Amino acid sequence: MRLRSLLLLLAALVVIGGGVAVARLRPIAVAVAPVEQDVAVTVFGLGSVEAQVVARIGFEVSGTLVRVAADHGDLVRAGDELAALNPASAEARLARAEAGLQSAEAAAARAEAQRDRAEALSAQRQATARRRRDLATRGVGSQESAELAETEAAAAVADVAVNRADAAVARAAIADARANLLAERTALAKHRLLAPFDALVVTRHREPGTALNPGEAVFTLVAPDSYWVLAFVDEGRAGGLAVGQPARVTLRSRPGQPMTAEVVRIGLEADRVTEERRVWLRCRGCPGQPVLGEQAEVLIETGRLPRARLLPESALHGFDGAKGTIWTVEDGRLARREVRVTARLADGRVALTEGLPEGAEPVLRAASGFAPGRAARPVPGTP
């Protein structure tokens, strides 16, 4: 009985060992990456709809808002009135400035007349002084009379100088009054808020009756043709970005409806915290009215590969972003081989275009039981 049990145990071990040997020697089916043609290399980014030209505008002076001529969603032209403040105090200051100018002009006219009178009197007294000096020289008139005439002529010349200075002061007063009038007219004009450019009114912040401080926003305006998408791209995948590359933008409000776009600007400074680069894209023929701040998903095409094998990143052991080790099927046997990645795709796959020997098939997914040299049968698979 004891011998019989040993023989049965031995037979069982032989059967089990044979099964294991057969299982190990039998080729296993392994999914390998097929060669794909014209592979698009894409980079994913997440961002939002923004505007290149956006302005929060308000009055430069304080006052009470009495009129609002535009509202949310209105299209306005450059120079259109959008709102107005109560102009009563500014109009009063303007009237006072106009009266001040009139007074200065009248004073200038008076000074000019006094100057002309002083010049005429000076000319008359100088002529009298010359005649009396001539008479005194010939012994016909007295010396004292000639000296008195000459003194009066000199005083008249001095009076002319004084009146000319008064006229210059009067002209300066006119210039000051005109400048003050211009300042008051400018201040009155600032009580009307005008559109600085052709714009779409995005937000109306204040209503009539509101007391405003200088610079307080009344409207937010956007240039309709300046909408674009600001996307943030992982700097580890941003090496192939370039201005002019095509892209697809999908808005949160339009899922499944990607729109064509183009890269128009790439930031020159990366975010030091998130390690992302800023990329701006302009939509081409976008339908509907964009909404500022709406979330957008961006897929940028940075290039195309004529032919490549695509593997999931998980298929590469020790992958550092540039190279890693993969399983391959070579001459019907499993092998390990280090490869260098040509490109990383937005869907988590990597592209191999070179580095594999002729006939080597890269394995898509490793499985338990893989060992170098084990028999394998390649089967086309999908990453």
C-alpha positions as CSV (number, residue, x, y, z in Angstrom):
1,M,0.0,0.0,0.0
2,R,2.8,2.3,0.9
3,L,4.5,1.7,-2.5
4,R,1.3,2.2,-4.4
5,S,0.7,5.6,-2.7
6,L,4.2,6.7,-3.7
7,L,3.7,5.6,-7.3
8,L,0.4,7.6,-7.5
9,L,2.1,10.7,-6.0
10,L,4.9,10.4,-8.5
11,A,2.5,10.0,-11.4
12,A,0.6,13.1,-10.2
13,L,3.8,15.2,-10.0
14,V,4.8,14.0,-13.5
15,V,1.4,15.0,-14.9
16,I,1.5,18.4,-13.2
17,G,5.1,19.1,-14.3
18,G,4.3,18.1,-17.9
19,G,1.3,20.4,-17.9
20,V,3.4,23.3,-16.6
21,A,6.1,22.6,-19.2
22,V,3.6,22.4,-22.0
23,A,2.0,25.7,-20.8
24,R,5.4,27.4,-20.7
25,L,6.5,26.1,-24.0
26,R,3.2,26.7,-25.9
27,P,3.3,30.1,-27.6
28,I,1.0,32.7,-26.0
29,A,-1.1,35.2,-27.9
30,V,0.3,38.7,-27.4
31,A,-1.3,42.0,-28.6
32,V,1.2,44.1,-30.5
33,A,1.0,47.6,-31.9
34,P,0.3,47.8,-35.6
35,V,1.9,50.3,-37.9
36,E,-0.4,53.4,-38.3
37,Q,-0.2,55.9,-41.2
38,D,-0.4,59.7,-41.0
39,V,-0.5,60.0,-37.2
40,A,-1.5,63.4,-35.8
41,V,0.6,64.6,-32.8
42,T,-1.6,66.6,-30.5
43,V,-1.3,68.5,-27.2
44,F,-4.1,69.0,-24.8
45,G,-4.8,72.2,-22.9
46,L,-7.5,73.5,-20.7
47,G,-8.5,77.2,-20.5
48,S,-11.2,79.7,-20.9
49,V,-12.7,82.2,-23.4
50,E,-11.1,85.7,-23.0
51,A,-10.8,88.9,-25.0
52,Q,-7.6,90.6,-26.2
53,V,-9.3,94.1,-26.0
54,V,-11.5,94.4,-22.9
55,A,-12.1,97.6,-20.9
56,R,-13.9,98.5,-17.7
57,I,-14.7,102.2,-18.3
58,G,-16.1,104.9,-16.1
59,F,-16.1,108.7,-15.6
60,E,-12.9,110.7,-14.8
61,V,-14.9,113.0,-12.5
62,S,-17.3,112.4,-9.7
63,G,-21.0,113.0,-9.9
64,T,-24.5,111.6,-10.0
65,L,-25.4,109.3,-12.9
66,V,-28.5,110.7,-14.6
67,R,-28.6,108.9,-18.0
68,V,-27.6,105.4,-19.2
69,A,-27.9,105.0,-22.9
70,A,-26.5,101.4,-23.4
71,D,-27.2,98.0,-21.9
72,H,-25.9,94.5,-21.7
73,G,-25.5,93.0,-25.2
74,D,-25.6,96.3,-27.1
75,L,-23.2,96.9,-29.9
76,V,-21.9,100.5,-29.8
77,R,-19.7,102.5,-32.2
78,A,-16.6,104.5,-31.2
79,G,-17.8,108.0,-29.9
80,D,-21.4,106.9,-29.0
81,E,-22.7,108.3,-25.7
82,L,-23.1,105.5,-23.2
83,A,-24.0,107.5,-20.0
84,A,-24.0,111.0,-18.5
85,L,-23.6,112.7,-15.1
86,N,-25.5,115.6,-13.8
87,P,-23.8,118.6,-15.5
88,A,-25.3,121.5,-13.5
89,S,-22.2,122.4,-11.4
90,A,-19.9,122.0,-14.4
91,E,-22.1,124.2,-16.6
92,A,-22.1,126.9,-13.8
93,R,-18.3,126.8,-13.7
94,L,-18.2,127.0,-17.5
95,A,-20.4,130.1,-17.5
96,R,-18.2,131.7,-14.9
97,A,-15.2,130.9,-17.1
98,E,-16.8,132.4,-20.1
99,A,-17.6,135.6,-18.1
100,G,-14.0,135.7,-16.9
101,L,-12.8,135.6,-20.5
102,Q,-15.1,138.4,-21.5
103,S,-13.8,140.5,-18.6
104,A,-10.2,139.8,-19.5
105,E,-10.9,140.8,-23.1
106,A,-12.5,144.1,-22.0
107,A,-9.6,144.8,-19.7
108,A,-7.2,144.1,-22.5
109,A,-9.0,146.4,-24.9
110,R,-8.8,149.2,-22.2
111,A,-5.1,148.6,-21.7
112,E,-4.5,148.7,-25.5
113,A,-6.4,152.0,-25.7
114,Q,-4.4,153.5,-22.9
115,R,-1.2,152.3,-24.5
116,D,-2.2,154.0,-27.8
117,R,-3.1,157.2,-26.0
118,A,0.2,157.2,-24.1
119,E,2.2,156.6,-27.4
120,A,0.3,159.5,-29.0
121,L,0.9,161.8,-26.1
122,S,4.6,160.8,-26.0
123,A,5.0,161.6,-29.7
124,Q,3.4,165.0,-29.2
125,R,5.6,165.9,-26.2
126,Q,8.7,164.8,-27.9
127,A,7.9,167.1,-30.9
128,T,7.3,170.0,-28.5
129,A,10.6,169.4,-26.7
130,R,12.4,169.4,-30.1
131,R,10.8,172.7,-31.1
132,R,11.6,174.5,-27.8
133,R,15.1,173.2,-27.8
134,D,15.5,174.6,-31.3
135,L,14.1,177.9,-30.3
136,A,16.4,178.1,-27.2
137,T,19.4,177.3,-29.4
138,R,18.6,180.2,-31.7
139,G,18.1,182.5,-28.7
140,V,14.3,183.0,-29.4
141,G,13.0,180.8,-26.5
142,S,14.1,180.4,-22.9
143,Q,16.4,177.5,-21.8
144,E,14.1,176.7,-18.9
145,S,11.1,176.2,-21.2
146,A,13.1,173.8,-23.4
147,E,14.2,171.8,-20.3
148,L,10.7,171.5,-19.0
149,A,9.5,170.3,-22.4
150,E,12.2,167.7,-22.5
151,T,11.3,166.4,-19.0
152,E,7.6,166.1,-20.0
153,A,8.7,164.1,-23.1
154,A,10.8,161.7,-21.0
155,A,7.9,161.2,-18.6
156,A,5.6,160.5,-21.6
157,V,8.1,157.8,-22.8
158,A,8.0,156.2,-19.4
159,D,4.2,156.3,-19.4
160,V,4.3,154.4,-22.8
161,A,6.5,151.7,-21.2
162,V,4.1,151.3,-18.3
163,N,1.0,151.1,-20.6
164,R,2.7,148.6,-22.8
165,A,3.4,146.4,-19.8
166,D,-0.2,146.8,-18.7
167,A,-1.3,145.7,-22.2
168,A,1.0,142.6,-22.0
169,V,-0.5,141.7,-18.6
170,A,-4.0,142.1,-20.0
171,R,-3.1,139.8,-22.9
172,A,-1.7,137.2,-20.4
173,A,-5.0,137.5,-18.5
174,I,-6.9,136.7,-21.7
175,A,-4.7,133.6,-22.3
176,D,-5.3,132.5,-18.7
177,A,-9.0,133.0,-19.0
178,R,-9.1,131.0,-22.3
179,A,-7.1,128.2,-20.7
180,N,-9.5,128.2,-17.7
181,L,-12.5,128.1,-20.2
182,L,-10.9,125.2,-22.0
183,A,-10.4,123.4,-18.7
184,E,-14.1,123.9,-17.8
185,R,-15.3,122.8,-21.2
186,T,-13.1,119.7,-20.9
187,A,-14.5,119.0,-17.4
188,L,-18.0,119.4,-18.7
189,A,-17.3,117.0,-21.6
190,K,-16.1,114.5,-19.0
191,H,-19.7,114.3,-17.7
192,R,-20.5,112.3,-20.9
193,L,-19.1,108.8,-21.1
194,L,-18.3,107.9,-24.8
195,A,-17.4,104.5,-26.2
196,P,-13.6,104.4,-26.8
197,F,-13.9,101.9,-29.6
198,D,-16.4,99.8,-31.5
199,A,-17.5,97.4,-28.8
200,L,-20.0,95.0,-27.3
201,V,-21.4,95.9,-23.9
202,V,-20.7,92.8,-21.7
203,T,-21.8,94.2,-18.4
204,R,-23.6,97.3,-17.1
205,H,-22.4,97.9,-13.6
206,R,-24.4,101.1,-12.5
207,E,-27.9,102.5,-12.8
208,P,-29.2,106.1,-13.0
209,G,-29.2,107.9,-9.6
210,T,-25.9,106.3,-8.5
211,A,-23.3,108.7,-7.0
212,L,-20.0,107.8,-8.7
213,N,-16.4,108.3,-7.7
214,P,-13.8,109.0,-10.4
215,G,-12.7,105.8,-12.1
216,E,-15.6,103.7,-10.9
217,A,-16.6,101.2,-13.6
218,V,-20.0,101.8,-15.3
219,F,-19.6,99.4,-18.2
220,T,-17.4,96.5,-19.3
221,L,-16.7,96.6,-23.1
222,V,-15.1,94.1,-25.4
223,A,-14.0,94.5,-29.0
224,P,-16.1,91.8,-30.8
225,D,-13.3,90.7,-33.1
226,S,-10.8,90.2,-30.2
227,Y,-12.2,87.1,-28.6
228,W,-9.7,84.3,-28.1
229,V,-9.1,81.3,-25.9
230,L,-6.4,81.3,-23.3
231,A,-5.3,77.7,-22.7
232,F,-2.8,76.2,-20.2
233,V,-0.5,73.4,-21.5
234,D,1.8,71.2,-19.5
235,E,5.3,72.5,-20.1
236,G,6.5,68.9,-20.4
237,R,4.4,68.6,-23.6
238,A,4.8,72.2,-24.9
239,G,8.1,71.7,-26.7
240,G,6.5,71.4,-30.2
241,L,4.2,74.4,-29.9
242,A,4.4,77.1,-32.6
243,V,2.4,80.0,-33.7
244,G,0.1,79.2,-36.6
245,Q,-0.6,75.5,-35.7
246,P,-4.1,74.3,-36.2
247,A,-6.3,73.3,-33.2
248,R,-9.7,72.3,-32.1
249,V,-11.6,74.1,-29.3
250,T,-14.5,72.6,-27.5
251,L,-16.6,74.9,-25.3
252,R,-18.3,73.7,-22.1
253,S,-21.6,74.9,-23.5
254,R,-21.1,73.0,-26.8
255,P,-19.9,69.5,-25.9
256,G,-19.1,67.3,-28.9
257,Q,-19.0,70.3,-31.2
258,P,-15.3,71.2,-31.7
259,M,-14.5,74.4,-33.5
260,T,-11.4,75.0,-35.7
261,A,-8.8,77.5,-34.3
262,E,-5.2,78.6,-34.7
263,V,-2.4,79.3,-32.3
264,V,-1.8,83.1,-32.4
265,R,0.4,83.6,-29.3
266,I,2.6,81.5,-27.0
267,G,3.5,82.9,-23.6
268,L,7.2,83.6,-22.9
269,E,6.9,82.8,-19.2
270,A,5.7,79.6,-17.7
271,D,3.7,79.4,-14.4
272,R,6.2,78.5,-11.7
273,V,3.6,76.8,-9.6
274,T,1.5,74.8,-12.0
275,E,4.4,74.3,-14.5
276,E,2.2,75.3,-17.4
277,R,2.6,77.5,-20.4
278,R,0.0,80.0,-21.7
279,V,-1.2,79.6,-25.2
280,W,-3.7,81.9,-27.0
281,L,-5.8,80.6,-29.8
282,R,-8.1,82.5,-32.2
283,C,-11.2,80.7,-33.4
284,R,-12.0,80.6,-37.1
285,G,-15.7,81.0,-37.9
286,C,-16.9,80.3,-34.4
287,P,-20.7,80.1,-34.2
288,G,-22.8,82.1,-31.8
289,Q,-21.7,84.7,-29.3
290,P,-18.7,83.7,-27.1
291,V,-19.0,84.1,-23.4
292,L,-16.2,85.5,-21.4
293,G,-14.7,83.1,-18.9
294,E,-16.4,80.0,-20.3
295,Q,-14.3,76.9,-19.9
296,A,-12.8,75.4,-23.1
297,E,-10.8,72.3,-24.0
298,V,-8.1,72.7,-26.6
299,L,-6.4,70.1,-28.8
300,I,-3.4,71.5,-30.7
301,E,-1.9,69.7,-33.6
302,T,1.9,70.1,-33.3
303,G,2.8,67.8,-36.2
304,R,2.1,64.7,-38.2
305,L,4.0,61.4,-38.5
306,P,3.9,59.6,-41.8
307,R,3.9,56.2,-40.0
308,A,4.3,55.1,-36.4
309,R,3.5,52.5,-33.8
310,L,1.4,53.8,-30.9
311,L,1.7,52.4,-27.4
312,P,0.1,53.4,-24.1
313,E,2.5,55.0,-21.8
314,S,1.8,52.2,-19.3
315,A,3.5,49.8,-21.7
316,L,6.9,51.5,-21.1
317,H,8.8,50.5,-18.0
318,G,10.9,53.3,-16.4
319,F,9.5,55.8,-18.8
320,D,11.1,59.3,-18.2
321,G,9.2,61.2,-20.9
322,A,11.8,60.4,-23.6
323,K,12.7,56.7,-23.4
324,G,11.7,53.5,-21.6
325,T,11.8,49.7,-21.8
326,I,9.1,47.7,-23.6
327,W,8.3,44.1,-24.4
328,T,8.7,43.0,-28.0
329,V,8.1,39.8,-30.0
330,E,11.2,38.9,-32.0
331,D,11.4,35.7,-34.0
332,G,8.5,34.2,-32.0
333,R,10.1,35.0,-28.6
334,L,9.5,37.7,-26.0
335,A,12.3,40.2,-25.5
336,R,13.0,43.4,-23.6
337,R,14.2,46.4,-25.5
338,E,14.9,50.1,-24.7
339,V,13.3,52.5,-27.1
340,R,13.2,56.3,-27.5
341,V,9.8,58.0,-27.9
342,T,9.3,60.2,-31.0
343,A,6.2,62.0,-29.7
344,R,3.7,61.9,-26.8
345,L,0.0,62.2,-27.8
346,A,-2.7,64.0,-25.9
347,D,-4.6,60.7,-25.3
348,G,-1.8,59.2,-23.2
349,R,-0.1,57.2,-26.0
350,V,3.4,57.5,-27.3
351,A,4.6,57.1,-30.9
352,L,7.6,55.0,-31.9
353,T,9.1,55.6,-35.4
354,E,12.6,54.2,-35.0
355,G,14.8,52.1,-32.7
356,L,13.2,48.7,-33.3
357,P,15.0,46.1,-35.3
358,E,13.5,44.6,-38.4
359,G,10.6,42.2,-37.5
360,A,10.3,43.3,-33.9
361,E,6.7,43.8,-32.8
362,P,6.1,46.1,-29.7
363,V,3.8,44.6,-27.1
364,L,0.8,46.7,-26.1
365,R,0.3,45.3,-22.6
366,A,2.5,43.2,-20.4
367,A,0.9,40.2,-18.6
368,S,1.9,37.9,-15.8
369,G,4.1,35.1,-17.0
370,F,6.1,37.2,-19.4
371,A,9.7,36.2,-19.5
372,P,12.5,36.9,-22.0
373,G,12.7,34.0,-24.5
374,R,9.2,32.7,-23.9
375,A,7.4,31.7,-27.1
376,A,4.8,34.3,-28.2
377,R,2.5,34.7,-31.1
378,P,1.9,38.4,-32.1
379,V,-1.8,39.5,-32.6
380,P,-2.7,43.0,-33.9
381,G,-4.3,45.0,-31.1
382,T,-5.6,48.4,-30.2
383,P,-3.9,50.6,-27.6
